Structures are given as C-alpha cells and as structure tokens.
C-alpha cells in the first residue's frame, strides 16, 4: 500500500488527474470525467467511428440500474420481460434450494445467480436457498397490508416488483450468521450482484440491514460500488457528478457515462464495441461501453 501511496502522491504533483483504487479481486483503475473539460463527454469518441442511438423518454424506466425505493416506483413497463417460475426450470436451480414452489425471477438473473452459487461452492459454501424473488403489484400490496410500513414497502416501490432482486438464505442458519451471508457480502459483486441494503447504509437507503437481499446491477457497476463503498443511491449520484467514469479490469476497458434526458436525445456509441444502456428511473440514462 505504501508504494501505491507514493505513486499517487507523485501523480498528483505532476497534475495527472485520476484515482487508483487498490485491487480487491482484479486490478482496477477508476478514472473520473475531468470536470474542467466541458466538451469531453460529447467528444469522448471523437477519434473513433460512432453510431448514434436515439433515446426515448421511456428508456429512463428500463434497465439494470433503475433506482427503486419509496420515492421512485417501478413502472409497469420496467418489469423484466423474462420472468419465469424457478420451480419449473430445474436447469436454473442447480446448487441451491427453493423455499416455495412459486418463486419467480428474471431468467437472466437466475442464470447469473446459478453461476455465482457454483463459484461459492468452490469456496466450500454450498447451503444457499432462495426465499423470495419477483412479486407482482397485487402480491406486494397484500404483503404491505399484512406487515405494515415498518416491514414492507407499498406496491410498486419494492425492488421485488422489478425482477432483478431476490432474497437469499442458508439452509443452516440465519444470514446474519451463515457462511453464505458472509460469502455474499464479500463476493457477490464479482458476479454483478450487490448487497442492496448494507449495514452501514441505513441512512442512505432508508431500509434496515438485510443480509439476504441482493440485487443484480451487472459489471462493472457492482465492482465500482464495492471499491467505493457505495449504495445504489450513492453510485447513481456519483455518476451524475462525474458524468463519465472509465474502468479498466484485467485489460478490459469499460466507459460508464451518465446522460440527463432531453427531447430528441441521441448518444454516440463507438462502432465495434459492446454496450448496454440503462435508465436510472429518475431523470436520465447510463451508457456502459466496453471492449
């Protein structure tokens, strides 16, 4: 750590503006957008051939980075289109058990969770279960009526109404004490998942610590959030502030850019790059470009 501290000090002295964060799993370099260069965001791909993507207003409510809480509800069109009953898809439930036979989840998220469970098993952690997944608005409404505001959220205001969140347990003990809970806290980010309501973020999320509730946001977002100790609310604010963040992970380059929505909006995407566009469910979209 001393060597990296000396290197960072020298870079600051030389006027080089970027942030290096010590590696957790892979070498990670996070480079925020230079706020002094006002044209940088629009001209970020000026040296490459680009394609323009039209952004409609409803894009704000689609994607893996949507903020869902008491202030920002799930729109009906925001619900993942690939919701499936996990009990009827045995290929998705290898390595863990289901608490009930009527648990639903995004098929894509279920596949990613299954891969994460495989990774945990290699570490000797293998007693996972899923106790809850996707809930429709009526199910959420009934839960809210039964449990009250102290223990549930109104219909449309729960991440469970989106299809990206699930409650995970252990067949041995509670997640407060289980090795499964500790493994998720330390490793879920490697697979694109976050612990949505961490113990030290109650003031930010407004939700008490839930070691069982995980949410899929995808890489590199989960990695940046882990490195910077961000809750989702803080990460989205960070992107608004920086506007663009470049991340290099083991030689793979990601550029994450925030764009506030405007009429007739278009954004440039470099050709021959992969990309994902997600709304934030509030006021804009986030483009993640990688190669």
C-alpha positions in Angstrom: 0.0 0.0 0.0 2.9 2.4 0.7 4.1 2.1 -2.9 0.7 3.0 -4.3 0.5 5.9 -1.9 3.9 7.2 -3.1 2.8 6.7 -6.7 -0.5 8.6 -6.2 1.4 11.5 -4.5 3.8 11.8 -7.4 0.9 11.7 -9.9 -0.9 14.5 -8.0 2.3 16.6 -8.0 2.5 16.1 -11.8 -1.0 17.2 -12.3 -2.3 13.9 -13.6 -6.0 13.6 -12.5 -7.1 10.1 -11.9 -8.0 7.9 -9.0 -6.4 4.5 -8.5 -8.1 2.1 -6.1 -6.2 -0.9 -4.7 -7.3 -4.2 -6.2 -9.8 -6.5 -4.4 -10.1 -9.3 -7.0 -8.6 -7.9 -10.2 -6.5 -4.8 -11.0 -9.0 -1.9 -11.2 -8.3 1.7 -12.2 -11.2 4.2 -11.9 -10.8 7.4 -13.9 -13.4 10.0 -13.3 -14.5 12.5 -16.0 -12.5 15.7 -16.0 -15.0 18.3 -14.9 -12.8 21.1 -16.3 -13.1 19.8 -19.8 -16.7 20.6 -20.7 -16.6 19.1 -24.1 -15.1 15.8 -23.1 -18.4 14.0 -22.6 -19.7 14.9 -26.0 -16.4 14.3 -27.7 -15.4 11.2 -25.9 -15.4 9.0 -29.0 -14.2 11.7 -31.4 -11.3 9.6 -32.6 -13.5 6.6 -33.4 -16.3 5.8 -35.8 -19.6 6.0 -33.9 -23.2 5.1 -34.3 -26.0 7.3 -32.9 -28.6 5.8 -30.7 -32.0 7.5 -30.2 -33.0 7.7 -26.6 -36.7 7.8 -25.9 -38.1 9.1 -22.6 -39.3 5.6 -21.6 -35.7 4.4 -21.7 -35.4 6.1 -18.3 -37.5 3.3 -16.8 -35.7 0.4 -18.4 -32.5 -1.5 -17.5 -30.5 -3.0 -14.7 -29.6 0.3 -12.9 -33.1 1.5 -12.0 -33.4 3.1 -8.6 -36.5 1.7 -6.9 -37.5 2.9 -3.4 -40.1 4.9 -1.5 -39.6 7.9 -3.8 -39.2 6.2 -7.2 -41.6 3.4 -8.0 -41.4 0.6 -10.6 -43.3 1.5 -13.8 -45.2 -1.4 -15.3 -43.0 -1.3 -18.3 -39.9 -1.5 -16.2 -40.6 -5.1 -15.1 -38.2 -7.6 -16.7 -39.8 -9.4 -19.6 -38.2 -12.8 -18.9 -39.8 -13.6 -15.5 -40.1 -17.4 -15.0 -41.2 -19.8 -12.3 -37.9 -21.2 -11.0 -39.5 -24.4 -9.8 -40.4 -25.3 -13.4 -36.9 -24.6 -14.6 -34.7 -27.2 -12.9 -31.7 -26.1 -15.0 -31.8 -22.8 -13.2 -31.9 -24.2 -9.7 -28.8 -26.5 -9.6 -26.8 -26.0 -6.4 -29.5 -24.3 -4.2 -33.0 -25.0 -3.0 -36.3 -23.0 -3.2 -38.2 -22.3 -0.1 -41.5 -22.4 -2.1 -42.6 -23.7 -5.5 -44.0 -20.4 -6.6 -40.8 -18.2 -6.7 -40.4 -16.2 -9.8 -37.3 -14.3 -11.1 -35.8 -12.9 -14.3 -34.4 -15.9 -16.2 -31.2 -14.0 -17.0 -30.7 -13.0 -13.3 -31.4 -16.6 -12.3 -28.7 -17.9 -14.6 -26.2 -15.4 -13.2 -27.2 -16.3 -9.7 -26.7 -20.0 -10.5 -23.2 -19.3 -11.7 -22.5 -17.3 -8.6 -23.6 -20.3 -6.5 -21.2 -22.5 -8.4 -18.4 -20.1 -7.5 -19.4 -20.2 -3.9 -19.4 -24.0 -3.9 -15.8 -24.0 -5.0 -15.1 -21.9 -1.9 -16.8 -24.5 0.3 -20.1 -22.5 0.7 -23.0 -24.6 -0.6 -26.1 -24.2 1.5 -28.0 -21.5 -0.4 -31.7 -21.1 -0.8 -34.0 -18.5 -2.4 -36.9 -17.5 -0.2 -38.3 -14.7 -2.4 -38.0 -13.3 -5.9 -40.2 -11.3 -8.2 -43.6 -10.1 -6.8 -46.4 -8.6 -8.8 -48.0 -5.4 -7.6 -51.0 -7.3 -6.1 -48.7 -9.6 -4.1 -46.8 -6.6 -2.9 -50.0 -4.8 -1.9 -51.1 -7.7 0.2 -47.7 -8.0 1.9 -47.8 -4.3 2.7 -51.3 -4.6 4.2 -50.3 -7.7 6.3 -46.9 -6.5 7.5 -47.3 -2.7 7.6 -44.9 0.1 6.6 -42.3 -0.9 9.2 -41.6 -4.2 7.4 -42.7 -3.8 3.8 -43.0 -1.2 1.0 -46.1 -0.2 -0.9 -46.9 -1.9 -4.2 -44.5 -0.7 -6.9 -41.9 0.7 -4.5 -40.2 -2.6 -3.8 -37.3 -4.0 -5.8 -39.1 -7.3 -5.8 -41.6 -5.7 -8.2 -38.8 -5.3 -10.7 -37.5 -8.9 -11.2 -33.8 -8.1 -10.5 -33.9 -8.7 -6.7 -34.1 -11.8 -4.6 -33.9 -12.8 -1.0 -31.2 -15.4 -0.4 -30.9 -17.6 2.7 -29.0 -20.5 4.1 -30.4 -24.0 4.9 -28.2 -24.0 8.1 -28.8 -20.7 10.0 -29.9 -17.1 9.5 -28.0 -14.9 7.0 -26.7 -12.8 9.9 -24.6 -15.7 11.0 -24.3 -18.1 8.0 -21.2 -18.5 5.9 -23.5 -17.9 2.9 -24.2 -14.4 4.2 -20.5 -13.6 4.7 -19.6 -15.0 1.2 -22.3 -12.9 -0.5 -21.1 -9.8 1.4 -17.5 -10.3 0.2 -18.0 -11.9 -3.3 -21.4 -11.1 -4.8 -20.0 -8.0 -6.6 -17.7 -10.2 -8.7 -20.8 -11.7 -10.4 -22.7 -8.4 -10.9 -24.8 -8.5 -7.7 -24.8 -6.1 -4.8 -26.0 -6.4 -1.2 -28.7 -3.8 -1.7 -29.2 -2.8 2.0 -25.8 -2.9 3.7 -25.5 -2.4 7.5 -23.6 0.9 7.1 -26.0 2.5 4.6 -29.3 2.6 6.5 -29.3 6.4 6.5 -28.9 6.3 2.7 -31.3 3.6 1.7 -33.9 4.1 4.4 -34.0 0.4 4.9 -32.6 -1.6 7.8 -29.7 -4.0 7.2 -30.9 -7.0 5.1 -28.0 -9.5 4.6 -30.4 -11.7 2.5 -31.5 -9.1 -0.1 -29.3 -9.0 -3.2 -29.9 -7.0 -6.5 -28.4 -7.5 -9.9 -26.8 -4.4 -11.5 -24.1 -6.0 -13.6 -20.4 -5.4 -14.0 -18.5 -3.0 -13.8 -21.1 -1.3 -11.7 -21.1 -3.8 -8.8 -17.3 -3.6 -8.8 -17.2 0.2 -8.6 -19.8 0.2 -5.9 -17.7 -2.3 -3.9 -14.5 -0.4 -4.3 -16.1 2.9 -3.4 -18.4 1.5 -0.7 -21.5 2.9 -2.5 -25.1 2.1 -2.0 -27.0 2.2 -5.3 -28.3 5.7 -4.4 -24.8 6.9 -3.9 -23.5 5.3 -7.1 -26.1 7.0 -9.3 -25.4 10.3 -7.7 -21.6 9.7 -8.3 -22.3 9.1 -12.0 -24.3 12.3 -12.2 -21.5 14.2 -10.6 -18.6 12.7 -12.7 -20.7 12.3 -15.9 -18.2 9.7 -17.2 -16.1 7.1 -15.4 -13.5 4.8 -17.1 -12.7 1.5 -15.5 -10.0 -1.0 -16.6 -10.3 -4.5 -15.2 -7.7 -7.1 -16.3 -7.2 -5.4 -19.6 -10.9 -5.0 -20.3 -12.0 -1.3 -20.7 -15.3 0.0 -19.6 -16.6 3.5 -20.0 -19.7 4.4 -18.0 -21.4 7.7 -19.0 -24.5 9.4 -17.5 -26.7 11.5 -19.8 -29.6 13.6 -18.4 -32.7 13.1 -20.6 -33.6 15.7 -23.2 -36.0 15.9 -26.1 -34.8 14.3 -29.4 -31.9 12.8 -27.5 -29.1 10.9 -29.3 -25.9 9.5 -27.9 -22.8 8.3 -29.7 -21.7 4.7 -29.3 -18.4 3.6 -30.9 -18.7 1.0 -33.5 -17.3 -2.5 -32.9 -17.9 -2.0 -29.1 -20.4 -3.8 -26.9 -22.7 -1.6 -24.9 -25.6 -1.5 -22.6 -28.0 1.4 -21.9 -30.0 1.6 -18.7 -32.2 4.3 -17.3 -31.8 5.3 -13.7 -35.6 5.6 -13.1 -35.3 9.3 -12.2 -34.0 11.6 -14.9 -31.6 10.1 -17.3 -29.7 7.1 -18.8 -26.4 5.4 -18.3 -24.4 4.0 -21.2 -21.8 1.3 -20.4 -19.5 0.7 -23.4 -16.8 -2.0 -23.2 -14.3 -3.9 -25.3 
